[in-house]
Amino acid sequence: MSDPYIQELFAERIGGNQYGKSTAIYKFEKIKRAKKAATESKPDLPLIDMGVGEPDAMAFPIVVDALTEAAYLPENRGYADNGGDNFKKAAADYMKEVFKVDSIDPETEVIHSIGSKTALTMFPACFINPGDYVLMTTPGYPVLGTHAQYYGGHVHNLPLKAENNFLPDLESIPEDILKKAKILVINYPNNPTGASATLEFFEKAVAFAKANELIIIQDAAYASLIFEGDPLSIFQVEGAKDVAVELHSLSKSFNMTGWRIGFVVGNPLLVKAYGDMKDNSDSGQFLAIQSAAAVALKNPIITQTIANKYSRRMDHLVEALKGNGFSVSKPKGSFFLYVKSPKSAEINGEVVNFETGEDFSQWLITNELISTVPWDDCGHFVRFSVTFTAPSESEETSIIEEINRRLSQYTFQF
Ligand SMILES: Cc1ncc(COP(=O)(O)O)c(C=O)c1O
């Protein structure tokens, strides 16, 4: 039992003296509870988890071996701070090899991150004063916006709509908000829509940022997980480095989510400011992890192997959903399939209606033990991730066949 005065000490940004008292249940908790209830009530039906946002497989042996070796080296034992020259150089080389961006100076234009998530928390600390705005796409990964609000900033949401290929309409931002805006956050390939950007969109975004004195943070967590076309970096746009940084991560592209390693690359002043904030927040990622991550970056074939797996799974999933009346098309990258939720499902003359993606997602878990993540921020959708656990191709096929078998009992209306 805590002393009662502790309750009075909490900052307003996390709820003040009401902290911890809310009874609201958040999306991911609802999913967790529904999964638990469903597996208890139907113990014979295996749960198919299409809701997981991280790889189902381990880092590749070449990377694990590199970590083992590097962990034994005495020179790797101490605080890394913002250092790790080997990794910085590997990151700059990776930008050249994978994205054909050859102008990155590893000394001044790259600093590692302990995952992109932490980098997203640090940029608001560098830029946001009370009353400032960040421009964020919605639905999306909310971390930067949450931290901007911690500093008294505001978030202006840019809706991602199917009719605009899930790209934001930059012209829609009201003039008064634009004047107070400092950061434009974009994320392509996108979580959760799976959409990819185009070079034209990046060009437009860079021109827009310059015209309106914004910085751009392009969250590139899925940038090299590509099924179609070439990997895209904002730095393929001439002059992008004047205003932008890109946040790369090894979490998804190298199956290294738990390793906590990525990098911030781009405009040297932005990288420096991030570095200063980082210096005051952490003491750097273990140099042995950085060293193993450098080995990963030197082997982009790893990402291609992972992307091939997701691509194959995506083909099967798209086919199964289409066969059941869903209107879906394969994304060009990421591991997310963003699916418009049906209005109803009918079985033996009985009809169940869905108002929202959440209704559909909860129904799907409860009745058919298929877990997805609902998104109702802008239309009604559910997100399938092809990161479900399946150690072999034949297991992948049988999981998708099982999804098809479960769905085909129903007639869906859209
Ligand atoms: C869009 C997006 N950005 C950033 C992250 C965080 O990645 P990291 O593991 O590099 O912190 C995620 C993870 O799910 C993500 O989906």
The ligand as an SDF file (V2000), in Angstrom:
LIG
                    3D

 16 16  0  0  0  0  0  0  0  0999 V2000
    5.7380    2.6050  -37.2290 C   0  0  0  0  0  0  0  0  0  0  0  0
    6.6460    2.1390  -36.1650 C   0  0  0  0  0  0  0  0  0  0  0  0
    7.6230    2.9200  -35.7380 N   0  0  0  0  0  0  0  0  0  0  0  0
    8.4620    2.5460  -34.7680 C   0  0  0  0  0  0  0  0  0  0  0  0
    8.3200    1.3300  -34.1580 C   0  0  0  0  0  0  0  0  0  0  0  0
    9.2710    0.9790  -33.0520 C   0  0  0  0  0  0  0  0  0  0  0  0
   10.2830    0.1790  -33.5310 O   0  0  0  0  0  0  0  0  0  0  0  0
   11.5930   -0.1090  -32.6970 P   0  0  0  0  0  0  0  0  0  0  0  0
   11.5470   -1.5570  -32.3420 O   0  0  0  0  0  0  0  0  0  0  0  0
   12.7230    0.2360  -33.6130 O   0  0  0  0  0  0  0  0  0  0  0  0
   11.5770    0.7630  -31.4820 O   0  0  0  0  0  0  0  0  0  0  0  0
    7.3010    0.4680  -34.5550 C   0  0  0  0  0  0  0  0  0  0  0  0
    7.1140   -0.8080  -33.8740 C   0  0  0  0  0  0  0  0  0  0  0  0
    6.0930   -1.4600  -33.9360 O   0  0  0  0  0  0  0  0  0  0  0  0
    6.4380    0.8830  -35.5980 C   0  0  0  0  0  0  0  0  0  0  0  0
    5.4440    0.1060  -36.0290 O   0  0  0  0  0  0  0  0  0  0  0  0
  1  2  1  0
  2  3  1  0
  2 15  2  0
  3  4  2  0
  4  5  1  0
  5  6  1  0
  5 12  2  0
  6  7  1  0
  7  8  1  0
  8  9  2  0
  8 10  1  0
  8 11  1  0
 12 13  1  0
 12 15  1  0
 13 14  2  0
 15 16  1  0
M  END
$$$$
